[in-house]
């Protein structure tokens, strides 16, 4: 059974579960935002693949046109209970909107959580089907990894396993790119979304150390796209203190969104 067949089989099996979750899936009522005393989200920035095909200084010469003290918060590798809900609760408490780069397999397992991320106003990009190294496989399999990841996330969001993403933002697992997949993304209008700074939250370290490292790097860079990992318990643990640091030191959170009309995931006109 190849990846595509497996995905289609899984989608069929999971169809009933999604139908149930669409009608019973609890979304947490949104806290009133903006709210005094919170970090908040200062502005939205529309990002499209024509103006910004490849962004993030870790991998590319170009990044987003952020001003001094502006940051974009991104979270990779979810959805993952129980840490993703903790991260969502922290963001909600500070009225902050972020971007989540979801992996297809867990998105298929936790469609309610995918819809909750969207319902809380965050952007959702994709991060392949299984988080494999795209440099270590034939071109055709790398393409399937990208497409199956998009299809799984779209199915979780909207019940349609399309390979046209609602939000055309993609991040490479481990930032491991190939020329062929970069060309594929560009030809399909999907932004290759890198990062400007990170907290090494994939390494063993305490939440306190992670926080210190991130603050040190932010002080040096003064702005940028930050990559964190919501499945990491230490990241979920240090996030409240990091958002307080941003608020108290006059940083501004920029929410990146796709160009075009917003999609309402709650089905409310
Ligand atoms: Zn990742």
Boltz pocket constraint, residues with backbone or C-beta under 6 A from the ligand:
constraints:
  - pocket:
      binder: B
      contacts: [[A, 76], [A, 77], [A, 127], [A, 131], [A, 172], [A, 173], [A, 174]]
      max_distance: 6.0
